[in-house]
Amino acid sequence: MAQTLITFEDVALGMQYQEKLDAAGHASHWERGALPGNTTHAWQCVVIEADSHLKVLPQIVQQWRNRLPMPAIVACTENQVVAQRCHSLGVSVINSSMSGDVLVNIIARAYKFRCSSEMSVAMALAHLELKPAATFGDNALRIVAQLPSSDLQVVRAALQREANKYPSTTQHLQFLRHHRVLTVGDLEFLNHAEGHLSLKSLLSLGPIDVWRSARLLWGLVSVGAVALSEDPIALTPLSVNTAQLRRSLRTRRDRLARATYYDVLEVLPSAEDQEIEVAARQLAFLFHPDQFKSIDIADLAPVVEPIWTQVLKARKTLLDMVERRKYNDWLQQHLAELDTPWLAEGENPEIAKRAYSEGQSALMSGDVHRAVSLLAKAARCHPTHPIYETTLCWARYRSRASEPGVVTKERELAEQSLLGRRPFPQALMPTALLCLADGKPGLSQWYAQLALKIAPNYQQARLLLERINAG
């Protein structure tokens, strides 16, 4: 009986693959345009044509995975971009140049690992060959009970896809604790899942062995008792710090891929040596490699050294008058290719400074509407400057505090303007205040602490931290 269904619309292509598989001793059947709803046979594998279904590929893949028993899914394409799209969906890829034996091997592997493309209740039930129960709770209990029988290779493959994500426990864990399906060792291990360790780091911790840890995490993620996130969820000060540093690294890497040295240090071409040194020191509080020694930043670890090297090169070049002159000459030749507010010449930066100073005075005197106008002028005259952008966000919130959703919007804009940038203490404080106003004391504390590290005599930051710690 045929094990593999070939669903191509193209007759010649469908017959070609069927002949190859049959010649290699693998029973297959070609059915033109077959869809999950119009075939009743329990196929072990389904081969689809990816190119012609690219726009609806995720939906088609999911429809096949919803069948019971769940088949493996293999996609045919000659296009590398389409192949990458298939891999992101956990779908194996074949092409017409492969021999029958190679096709059979890929199909066999796809079948073995068909339940490793995602971690969900449906995938876990299929892998453990359990029939779905009537309730989520019953499914969760049966899956956890059967974890020792799960195939470690499949478990490892599923976890490997998410190795750089951050696990944290959810409220569903209480349900499992209540039904006593977890051992004392399991619960001690899960105490480490506070959001600041990546999955691959968590697996190496005790007290249970790594294989039990792997099975346990696979099962708990599948039933929703452990959640995985791209960045740590803000559960503890350590997870907040890890998340903030990851976001800063990622944004700075993307923003400064082709930056000038003035962009790197966020100083104007007229900056003197002292300002350059201050800029480098401030950047060190976020981007020096020592900041990451005890922090699990997972896949972003390789980014740290190049980012800091870029800061050191910028500092060295701009402090050396001869090198700086040569660099400025090079910039003049390439000015048309560059788009950076930090190369702004003329009166705009000075206008921005004056508008900011007047806006601060207006804010302190309670004239928030005038403050918004002046700070907006500062931000226009020197776009992307973190001090002007964040203070403008704080002023706009103050002027419209009673409107629903304003504080969240302004807090998000302030945080976005700081990501990957030089941590000016005067920009960190408005952001800390917005975080506190938006009910995020952990984030507020992080910004205020960073401001106080950079400027130990910053009284406003000290007072805010005292207020947060007092509850």
LUMZASE-519014 format. One record per residue (C-alpha): x, y, z; residue in three letters. Coordinates in steps of 0.02 Angstrom, whole numbers, plus 50000, padded with zeros to 5 digits. Each point is the difference from the previous one (the first is absolute). Layout:
{pt {X; Y; Z}; 'ALA'},
...
***
This chain:
{pt {50000; 50000; 50000}; 'MET'},
{pt {50063; 50175; 49956}; 'ALA'},
{pt {50079; 50095; 50145}; 'GLN'},
{pt {50032; 50168; 49916}; 'THR'},
{pt {49876; 50114; 49913}; 'LEU'},
{pt {50065; 50116; 49862}; 'ILE'},
{pt {49880; 50147; 49976}; 'THR'},
{pt {50076; 50095; 49853}; 'PHE'},
{pt {49889; 50083; 49870}; 'GLU'},
{pt {50136; 49976; 49870}; 'ASP'},
{pt {49973; 49828; 49923}; 'VAL'},
{pt {50178; 49978; 49936}; 'ALA'},
{pt {50077; 50050; 50166}; 'LEU'},
{pt {49883; 49890; 50099}; 'GLY'},
{pt {50036; 49848; 49891}; 'MET'},
{pt {50187; 50036; 50008}; 'GLN'},
{pt {50003; 49994; 50191}; 'TYR'},
{pt {49888; 49848; 50008}; 'GLN'},
{pt {50113; 49904; 49880}; 'GLU'},
{pt {50155; 50045; 50102}; 'LYS'},
{pt {49922; 49946; 50163}; 'LEU'},
{pt {49927; 49839; 49927}; 'ASP'},
{pt {50169; 49957; 49924}; 'ALA'},
{pt {50080; 50022; 50171}; 'ALA'},
{pt {49874; 49879; 50076}; 'GLY'},
{pt {49894; 50133; 50085}; 'HIS'},
{pt {49813; 49983; 49965}; 'ALA'},
{pt {49927; 50167; 49946}; 'SER'},
{pt {49842; 50067; 49919}; 'HIS'},
{pt {49975; 50156; 49896}; 'TRP'},
{pt {49832; 50086; 50017}; 'GLU'},
{pt {49988; 50164; 49908}; 'ARG'},
{pt {49964; 50148; 50115}; 'GLY'},
{pt {49954; 49891; 50149}; 'ALA'},
{pt {49952; 50097; 50155}; 'LEU'},
{pt {49978; 49945; 50182}; 'PRO'},
{pt {49811; 50003; 49984}; 'GLY'},
{pt {49984; 49891; 49846}; 'ASN'},
{pt {50104; 49849; 50044}; 'THR'},
{pt {49959; 49871; 50135}; 'THR'},
{pt {50154; 49889; 49994}; 'HIS'},
{pt {50118; 50007; 50151}; 'ALA'},
{pt {50155; 50061; 49909}; 'TRP'},
{pt {50168; 49992; 50087}; 'GLN'},
{pt {50067; 50142; 49892}; 'CYS'},
{pt {49927; 50135; 49888}; 'VAL'},
{pt {50106; 50084; 49866}; 'VAL'},
{pt {49941; 50174; 49949}; 'ILE'},
{pt {50059; 50122; 49867}; 'GLU'},
{pt {50060; 50152; 50096}; 'ALA'},
{pt {50020; 50125; 49858}; 'ASP'},
{pt {49819; 49997; 49944}; 'SER'},
{pt {49934; 50010; 50179}; 'HIS'},
{pt {50123; 50126; 50072}; 'LEU'},
{pt {49870; 50129; 50056}; 'LYS'},
{pt {49895; 49870; 50092}; 'VAL'},
{pt {50141; 49881; 50047}; 'LEU'},
{pt {49981; 50019; 50191}; 'PRO'},
{pt {49813; 49965; 49988}; 'GLN'},
{pt {50023; 49846; 49890}; 'ILE'},
{pt {50136; 49931; 50114}; 'VAL'},
{pt {49890; 50026; 50153}; 'GLN'},
{pt {49850; 49917; 49916}; 'GLN'},
{pt {50103; 49843; 49966}; 'TRP'},
{pt {50068; 50003; 50177}; 'ARG'},
{pt {49824; 50005; 50069}; 'ASN'},
{pt {49963; 49829; 49925}; 'ARG'},
{pt {50001; 49846; 50109}; 'LEU'},
{pt {50114; 49909; 49991}; 'PRO'},
{pt {50112; 50146; 49957}; 'MET'},
{pt {50107; 49974; 49844}; 'PRO'},
{pt {50174; 50067; 49967}; 'ALA'},
{pt {50003; 50145; 49877}; 'ILE'},
{pt {50133; 50021; 49867}; 'VAL'},
{pt {50006; 50145; 49877}; 'ALA'},
{pt {50071; 50003; 49825}; 'CYS'},
{pt {50087; 50158; 49938}; 'THR'},
{pt {50152; 50051; 49898}; 'GLU'},
{pt {50002; 50175; 50077}; 'ASN'},
{pt {50116; 50032; 50148}; 'GLN'},
{pt {49893; 50140; 50072}; 'VAL'},
{pt {49845; 49889; 49995}; 'VAL'},
{pt {50103; 49859; 50077}; 'ALA'},
{pt {50046; 50112; 50147}; 'GLN'},
{pt {49817; 50043; 50023}; 'ARG'},
{pt {49959; 49814; 50006}; 'CYS'},
{pt {50137; 49967; 50128}; 'HIS'},
{pt {49931; 50140; 50110}; 'SER'},
{pt {49835; 49903; 50003}; 'LEU'},
{pt {50089; 49840; 50049}; 'GLY'},
{pt {49972; 49925; 49827}; 'VAL'},
{pt {50134; 49894; 49915}; 'SER'},
{pt {50048; 50048; 49822}; 'VAL'},
{pt {50036; 49895; 49844}; 'ILE'},
{pt {50038; 50045; 49820}; 'ASN'},
{pt {49993; 49914; 49831}; 'SER'},
{pt {50188; 49970; 49991}; 'SER'},
{pt {49997; 49879; 50148}; 'MET'},
{pt {50009; 49813; 49971}; 'SER'},
{pt {49866; 49881; 50059}; 'GLY'},
{pt {50107; 49937; 50144}; 'ASP'},
{pt {50032; 50178; 50062}; 'VAL'},
{pt {49813; 50039; 49989}; 'LEU'},
{pt {49958; 49844; 50101}; 'VAL'},
{pt {50126; 50048; 50135}; 'ASN'},
{pt {49930; 50176; 50014}; 'ILE'},
{pt {49822; 49934; 50009}; 'ILE'},
{pt {50049; 49874; 50134}; 'ALA'},
{pt {50084; 50134; 50104}; 'ARG'},
{pt {49853; 50118; 49976}; 'ALA'},
{pt {49883; 49865; 50064}; 'TYR'},
{pt {50107; 49963; 50152}; 'LYS'},
{pt {50013; 50185; 50045}; 'PHE'},
{pt {49826; 50054; 49943}; 'ARG'},
{pt {49952; 50046; 50178}; 'CYS'},
{pt {50152; 50110; 50031}; 'SER'},
{pt {49949; 50149; 49893}; 'SER'},
{pt {49914; 50083; 50147}; 'GLU'},
{pt {49961; 49967; 50182}; 'MET'},
{pt {49812; 49988; 50025}; 'SER'},
{pt {49870; 49885; 50076}; 'VAL'},
{pt {49957; 49931; 49828}; 'ALA'},
{pt {50183; 49962; 49958}; 'MET'},
{pt {50032; 49920; 50170}; 'ALA'},
{pt {49845; 49890; 49987}; 'LEU'},
{pt {50050; 49946; 49825}; 'ALA'},
{pt {50178; 49960; 50052}; 'HIS'},
{pt {49947; 49903; 50154}; 'LEU'},
{pt {49863; 49914; 49899}; 'GLU'},
{pt {49865; 50057; 50120}; 'LEU'},
{pt {49821; 50033; 49949}; 'LYS'},
{pt {49938; 50176; 50040}; 'PRO'},
{pt {49902; 50014; 50162}; 'ALA'},
{pt {49846; 50108; 50027}; 'ALA'},
{pt {50087; 50134; 50104}; 'THR'},
{pt {50164; 50093; 49997}; 'PHE'},
{pt {50038; 49943; 50178}; 'GLY'},
{pt {49980; 49816; 49958}; 'ASP'},
{pt {50112; 50020; 49848}; 'ASN'},
{pt {50133; 50088; 50105}; 'ALA'},
{pt {50000; 49868; 50136}; 'LEU'},
{pt {50013; 49857; 49874}; 'ARG'},
{pt {50141; 50084; 49904}; 'ILE'},
{pt {50103; 50034; 50158}; 'VAL'},
{pt {49971; 49822; 50061}; 'ALA'},
{pt {50066; 49930; 49836}; 'GLN'},
{pt {50156; 50110; 49988}; 'LEU'},
{pt {50120; 49856; 50041}; 'PRO'},
{pt {49943; 49910; 49842}; 'SER'},
{pt {50033; 50149; 49885}; 'SER'},
{pt {50136; 49979; 49867}; 'ASP'},
{pt {50150; 50103; 50055}; 'LEU'},
{pt {50052; 50034; 49821}; 'GLN'},
{pt {49831; 50077; 49963}; 'VAL'},
{pt {50003; 50097; 50163}; 'VAL'},
{pt {50174; 50067; 49965}; 'ARG'},
{pt {49951; 50051; 49823}; 'ALA'},
{pt {49848; 50096; 50065}; 'ALA'},
{pt {50101; 50087; 50136}; 'LEU'},
{pt {50145; 50041; 49884}; 'GLN'},
{pt {49886; 50108; 49893}; 'ARG'},
{pt {49965; 50108; 50153}; 'GLU'},
{pt {50170; 49986; 50086}; 'ALA'},
{pt {50028; 50189; 50009}; 'ASN'},
{pt {49829; 50042; 50072}; 'LYS'},
{pt {49966; 50034; 50183}; 'TYR'},
{pt {49887; 49882; 50101}; 'PRO'},
{pt {49891; 50060; 50142}; 'SER'},
{pt {49865; 49906; 50095}; 'THR'},
{pt {49815; 50043; 49980}; 'THR'},
{pt {49844; 49979; 50106}; 'GLN'},
{pt {49970; 49828; 49920}; 'HIS'},
{pt {50146; 49934; 50103}; 'LEU'},
{pt {49891; 50019; 50156}; 'GLN'},
{pt {49875; 49878; 49925}; 'PHE'},
{pt {50138; 49869; 49979}; 'LEU'},
{pt {50066; 50033; 50175}; 'ARG'},
{pt {49826; 49978; 50070}; 'HIS'},
{pt {49985; 49829; 49917}; 'HIS'},
{pt {50175; 49951; 50062}; 'ARG'},
{pt {50065; 49938; 49833}; 'VAL'},
{pt {50168; 50088; 50025}; 'LEU'},
{pt {50140; 49941; 50113}; 'THR'},
{pt {50091; 50106; 50128}; 'VAL'},
{pt {50150; 50002; 49883}; 'GLY'},
{pt {49891; 50059; 49857}; 'ASP'},
{pt {49934; 50145; 50104}; 'LEU'},
{pt {50174; 50048; 50059}; 'GLU'},
{pt {50058; 50002; 49820}; 'PHE'},
{pt {49852; 50109; 49949}; 'LEU'},
{pt {50046; 50128; 50133}; 'ASN'},
{pt {50139; 50052; 49879}; 'HIS'},
{pt {49873; 50043; 49865}; 'ALA'},
{pt {49982; 50181; 50053}; 'GLU'},
{pt {50022; 50070; 49824}; 'GLY'},
{pt {50183; 50052; 50004}; 'HIS'},
{pt {50077; 49837; 49937}; 'LEU'},
{pt {49987; 49937; 49822}; 'SER'},
{pt {49932; 49827; 49971}; 'LEU'},
{pt {50171; 49929; 49957}; 'LYS'},
{pt {50074; 50070; 50161}; 'SER'},
{pt {49855; 49940; 50106}; 'LEU'},
{pt {50019; 49822; 49939}; 'LEU'},
{pt {50172; 49984; 50077}; 'SER'},
{pt {49941; 50043; 50176}; 'LEU'},
{pt {49956; 49871; 50132}; 'GLY'},
{pt {49946; 49915; 50104}; 'PRO'},
{pt {49924; 49880; 49871}; 'ILE'},
{pt {50102; 49929; 49857}; 'ASP'},
{pt {50003; 50087; 49832}; 'VAL'},
{pt {49893; 49870; 49912}; 'TRP'},
{pt {49862; 50014; 50127}; 'ARG'},
{pt {50016; 50189; 49991}; 'SER'},
{pt {49981; 49994; 49811}; 'ALA'},
{pt {49847; 49888; 50007}; 'ARG'},
{pt {49924; 50104; 50140}; 'LEU'},
{pt {50023; 50166; 49908}; 'LEU'},
{pt {49934; 49926; 49838}; 'TRP'},
{pt {49844; 49936; 50088}; 'GLY'},
{pt {49968; 50157; 50101}; 'LEU'},
{pt {50023; 50116; 49851}; 'VAL'},
{pt {49883; 49888; 49901}; 'SER'},
{pt {49861; 50014; 50130}; 'VAL'},
{pt {50029; 50186; 50034}; 'GLY'},
{pt {50071; 49982; 50176}; 'ALA'},
{pt {50161; 50081; 49938}; 'VAL'},
{pt {50000; 50145; 49877}; 'ALA'},
{pt {50143; 50042; 49881}; 'LEU'},
{pt {50039; 50178; 49949}; 'SER'},
{pt {50126; 50085; 49885}; 'GLU'},
{pt {50058; 50109; 50144}; 'ASP'},
{pt {49982; 49970; 50188}; 'PRO'},
{pt {49833; 50043; 50077}; 'ILE'},
{pt {50019; 50134; 50135}; 'ALA'},
{pt {49976; 49888; 50152}; 'LEU'},
{pt {50155; 50044; 50100}; 'THR'},
{pt {50132; 50140; 49998}; 'PRO'},
{pt {50119; 49878; 49914}; 'LEU'},
{pt {49876; 49957; 49863}; 'SER'},
{pt {49962; 50186; 49974}; 'VAL'},
{pt {50186; 50036; 49983}; 'ASN'},
{pt {50026; 49856; 49879}; 'THR'},
{pt {49852; 50053; 49893}; 'ALA'},
{pt {50054; 50182; 49994}; 'GLN'},
{pt {50180; 49958; 49953}; 'LEU'},
{pt {49942; 49880; 49864}; 'ARG'},
{pt {49884; 50131; 49926}; 'ARG'},
{pt {50139; 50130; 50004}; 'SER'},
{pt {50127; 49885; 49919}; 'LEU'},
{pt {49882; 49945; 49863}; 'ARG'},
{pt {49946; 50178; 49958}; 'THR'},
{pt {50176; 50070; 50004}; 'ARG'},
{pt {50065; 49861; 49888}; 'ARG'},
{pt {49865; 50036; 49871}; 'ASP'},
{pt {50010; 50190; 50012}; 'ARG'},
{pt {50189; 50021; 49994}; 'LEU'},
{pt {50045; 49871; 49869}; 'ALA'},
{pt {50066; 50141; 49887}; 'ARG'},
{pt {50013; 50143; 50123}; 'ALA'},
{pt {50123; 50144; 50009}; 'THR'},
{pt {50106; 50018; 50155}; 'TYR'},
{pt {49895; 50151; 50050}; 'TYR'},
{pt {49846; 49888; 49995}; 'ASP'},
{pt {50089; 49869; 50104}; 'VAL'},
{pt {50042; 50121; 50141}; 'LEU'},
{pt {49850; 50113; 49969}; 'GLU'},
{pt {50102; 50160; 49999}; 'VAL'},
{pt {50004; 50146; 49878}; 'LEU'},
{pt {50150; 50033; 49886}; 'PRO'},
{pt {50044; 50147; 50112}; 'SER'},
{pt {50016; 49886; 50154}; 'ALA'},
{pt {50157; 50026; 50104}; 'GLU'},
{pt {50104; 49865; 50082}; 'ASP'},
{pt {49910; 50007; 50167}; 'GLN'},
{pt {49829; 49973; 49920}; 'GLU'},
{pt {50068; 49854; 49898}; 'ILE'},
{pt {50069; 49920; 50157}; 'GLU'},
{pt {49834; 50025; 50091}; 'VAL'},
{pt {49906; 49920; 49855}; 'ALA'},
{pt {50113; 49848; 50000}; 'ALA'},
{pt {49985; 49980; 50189}; 'ARG'},
{pt {49810; 50011; 49992}; 'GLN'},
{pt {49992; 49871; 49861}; 'LEU'},
{pt {50108; 49885; 50107}; 'ALA'},
{pt {49860; 49987; 50129}; 'PHE'},
{pt {49894; 49910; 49870}; 'LEU'},
{pt {50117; 49925; 49872}; 'PHE'},
{pt {50168; 49958; 50082}; 'HIS'},
{pt {50027; 49810; 49996}; 'PRO'},
{pt {50014; 49998; 50191}; 'ASP'},
{pt {49815; 50046; 50010}; 'GLN'},
{pt {49957; 49830; 49925}; 'PHE'},
{pt {50115; 49883; 50097}; 'LYS'},
{pt {49864; 49935; 50116}; 'SER'},
{pt {49853; 50023; 49883}; 'ILE'},
{pt {49929; 49872; 49879}; 'ASP'},
{pt {49970; 50096; 49839}; 'ILE'},
{pt {49989; 49838; 49898}; 'ALA'},
{pt {50014; 50028; 49811}; 'ASP'},
{pt {50058; 50181; 50021}; 'LEU'},
{pt {50164; 49953; 50087}; 'ALA'},
{pt {50100; 50015; 49837}; 'PRO'},
{pt {49937; 50179; 49978}; 'VAL'},
{pt {50080; 50071; 50157}; 'VAL'},
{pt {50183; 50006; 49947}; 'GLU'},
{pt {49972; 50083; 49829}; 'PRO'},
{pt {49886; 50132; 50075}; 'ILE'},
{pt {50127; 50047; 50134}; 'TRP'},
{pt {50144; 49996; 49877}; 'THR'},
{pt {49903; 50125; 49894}; 'GLN'},
{pt {49989; 50117; 50151}; 'VAL'},
{pt {50187; 49985; 50034}; 'LEU'},
{pt {50044; 50035; 49818}; 'LYS'},
{pt {49888; 50152; 49997}; 'ALA'},
{pt {50075; 50067; 50162}; 'ARG'},
{pt {50179; 49971; 49942}; 'LYS'},
{pt {49973; 50082; 49831}; 'THR'},
{pt {49908; 50153; 50064}; 'LEU'},
{pt {50126; 50032; 50140}; 'LEU'},
{pt {50147; 49998; 49878}; 'ASP'},
{pt {49998; 50167; 49908}; 'MET'},
{pt {50094; 49933; 49848}; 'VAL'},
{pt {49890; 49847; 49982}; 'GLU'},
{pt {49845; 50104; 50033}; 'ARG'},
{pt {50047; 50121; 49860}; 'ARG'},
{pt {50026; 49857; 49880}; 'LYS'},
{pt {49835; 49923; 50052}; 'TYR'},
{pt {49908; 50166; 49978}; 'ASN'},
{pt {50074; 50017; 49825}; 'ASP'},
{pt {49935; 49827; 49958}; 'TRP'},
{pt {49829; 50046; 50068}; 'LEU'},
{pt {49993; 50155; 49891}; 'GLN'},
{pt {50028; 49893; 49846}; 'GLN'},
{pt {49859; 49881; 50050}; 'HIS'},
{pt {49881; 50124; 50081}; 'LEU'},
{pt {49866; 49975; 49867}; 'ALA'},
{pt {49991; 49815; 50046}; 'GLU'},
{pt {49977; 50033; 50185}; 'LEU'},
{pt {49842; 50043; 50097}; 'ASP'},
{pt {50039; 50045; 50179}; 'THR'},
{pt {49945; 50139; 50117}; 'PRO'},
{pt {50166; 49987; 50090}; 'TRP'},
{pt {50089; 50074; 49849}; 'LEU'},
{pt {49887; 50152; 50006}; 'ALA'},
{pt {50092; 50164; 49979}; 'GLU'},
{pt {49945; 50180; 50023}; 'GLY'},
{pt {49879; 50068; 50127}; 'GLU'},
{pt {49874; 49859; 50020}; 'ASN'},
{pt {50086; 49909; 50146}; 'PRO'},
{pt {50018; 50166; 50092}; 'GLU'},
{pt {49816; 50041; 49970}; 'ILE'},
{pt {49957; 49827; 50067}; 'ALA'},
{pt {50101; 50030; 50159}; 'LYS'},
{pt {49914; 50167; 50032}; 'ARG'},
{pt {49827; 49929; 49965}; 'ALA'},
{pt {50034; 49853; 50117}; 'TYR'},
{pt {50059; 50114; 50140}; 'SER'},
{pt {49848; 50113; 49982}; 'GLU'},
{pt {49886; 49848; 49989}; 'GLY'},
{pt {50072; 49930; 50162}; 'GLN'},
{pt {49969; 50166; 50087}; 'SER'},
{pt {49821; 50004; 49936}; 'ALA'},
{pt {49973; 49821; 50060}; 'LEU'},
{pt {50066; 50039; 50173}; 'MET'},
{pt {49889; 50153; 50014}; 'SER'},
{pt {49847; 49897; 49953}; 'GLY'},
{pt {49972; 50074; 49827}; 'ASP'},
{pt {49992; 49829; 49916}; 'VAL'},
{pt {49924; 50059; 49836}; 'HIS'},
{pt {50140; 50124; 49971}; 'ARG'},
{pt {50124; 49865; 50052}; 'ALA'},
{pt {49931; 49882; 49868}; 'VAL'},
{pt {50018; 50133; 49865}; 'SER'},
{pt {50180; 50041; 50047}; 'LEU'},
{pt {50055; 49819; 50022}; 'LEU'},
{pt {49921; 49954; 49833}; 'ALA'},
{pt {50105; 50140; 49923}; 'LYS'},
{pt {50156; 49926; 50080}; 'ALA'},
{pt {49959; 49828; 49932}; 'ALA'},
{pt {49970; 50072; 49825}; 'ARG'},
{pt {50164; 50096; 50001}; 'CYS'},
{pt {50098; 49847; 50057}; 'HIS'},
{pt {49902; 49843; 49951}; 'PRO'},
{pt {50027; 49836; 50094}; 'THR'},
{pt {50093; 50084; 50145}; 'HIS'},
{pt {49947; 49892; 50149}; 'PRO'},
{pt {49991; 50144; 50125}; 'ILE'},
{pt {49884; 50104; 49893}; 'TYR'},
{pt {49892; 49853; 49946}; 'GLU'},
{pt {49973; 49926; 50173}; 'THR'},
{pt {49969; 50167; 50085}; 'THR'},
{pt {49873; 50042; 49865}; 'LEU'},
{pt {49911; 49835; 50036}; 'CYS'},
{pt {49992; 50043; 50186}; 'TRP'},
{pt {49934; 50174; 49964}; 'ALA'},
{pt {49867; 49935; 49880}; 'ARG'},
{pt {49943; 49876; 50132}; 'TYR'},
{pt {49992; 50140; 50131}; 'ARG'},
{pt {49892; 50104; 49883}; 'SER'},
{pt {49877; 49858; 49964}; 'ARG'},
{pt {50015; 49889; 50154}; 'ALA'},
{pt {49814; 49974; 50018}; 'SER'},
{pt {49978; 49928; 49824}; 'GLU'},
{pt {49991; 49808; 49990}; 'PRO'},
{pt {50153; 49914; 49929}; 'GLY'},
{pt {50109; 50156; 49992}; 'VAL'},
{pt {50125; 49944; 50131}; 'VAL'},
{pt {50028; 49832; 49916}; 'THR'},
{pt {50023; 50081; 49829}; 'LYS'},
{pt {50124; 50129; 50065}; 'GLU'},
{pt {50094; 49872; 50105}; 'ARG'},
{pt {50022; 49888; 49848}; 'GLU'},
{pt {50060; 50146; 49892}; 'LEU'},
{pt {50124; 50052; 50135}; 'ALA'},
{pt {50068; 49824; 50017}; 'GLU'},
{pt {50014; 49983; 49812}; 'GLN'},
{pt {50101; 50161; 49988}; 'SER'},
{pt {50125; 49931; 50128}; 'LEU'},
{pt {50024; 49827; 49926}; 'LEU'},
{pt {50179; 49969; 49947}; 'GLY'},
{pt {50050; 50179; 50034}; 'ARG'},
{pt {50117; 50091; 50116}; 'ARG'},
{pt {49921; 49998; 50174}; 'PRO'},
{pt {49990; 50185; 50041}; 'PHE'},
{pt {49943; 50012; 50182}; 'PRO'},
{pt {49885; 50146; 49951}; 'GLN'},
{pt {49913; 49882; 49877}; 'ALA'},
{pt {49991; 49853; 50120}; 'LEU'},
{pt {49904; 50097; 50134}; 'MET'},
{pt {49848; 50053; 49896}; 'PRO'},
{pt {49988; 49821; 49940}; 'THR'},
{pt {50009; 49935; 50179}; 'ALA'},
{pt {49860; 50118; 50050}; 'LEU'},
{pt {49891; 49945; 49854}; 'LEU'},
{pt {50029; 49817; 50045}; 'CYS'},
{pt {49946; 50032; 50179}; 'LEU'},
{pt {49847; 50097; 49942}; 'ALA'},
{pt {49956; 49853; 49886}; 'ASP'},
{pt {50005; 49876; 50144}; 'GLY'},
{pt {50169; 49923; 49958}; 'LYS'},
{pt {50107; 50026; 50155}; 'PRO'},
{pt {50127; 49868; 49949}; 'GLY'},
{pt {50041; 50092; 49838}; 'LEU'},
{pt {49997; 50168; 50089}; 'SER'},
{pt {50126; 49933; 50126}; 'GLN'},
{pt {50114; 49939; 49861}; 'TRP'},
{pt {50007; 50170; 49914}; 'TYR'},
{pt {50022; 50094; 50164}; 'ALA'},
{pt {50139; 49884; 50059}; 'GLN'},
{pt {50092; 50019; 49835}; 'LEU'},
{pt {49986; 50190; 50013}; 'ALA'},
{pt {50070; 49993; 50177}; 'LEU'},
{pt {50144; 49887; 49947}; 'LYS'},
{pt {50051; 50123; 49866}; 'ILE'},
{pt {49970; 50154; 50108}; 'ALA'},
{pt {50018; 49951; 50184}; 'PRO'},
{pt {49947; 50173; 50060}; 'ASN'},
{pt {49839; 50001; 49898}; 'TYR'},
{pt {49879; 50044; 50141}; 'GLN'},
{pt {49841; 49977; 49897}; 'GLN'},
{pt {50049; 49820; 49960}; 'ALA'},
{pt {50039; 49965; 50182}; 'ARG'},
{pt {49832; 50068; 50057}; 'LEU'},
{pt {49906; 49899; 49870}; 'LEU'},
{pt {50086; 49839; 50055}; 'LEU'},
{pt {49956; 50036; 50182}; 'GLU'},
{pt {49820; 50024; 49948}; 'ARG'},
{pt {49997; 49836; 49903}; 'ILE'},
{pt {50083; 49903; 50141}; 'ASN'},
{pt {49876; 50072; 50125}; 'ALA'},
{pt {49861; 49920; 49896}; 'GLY'},
***
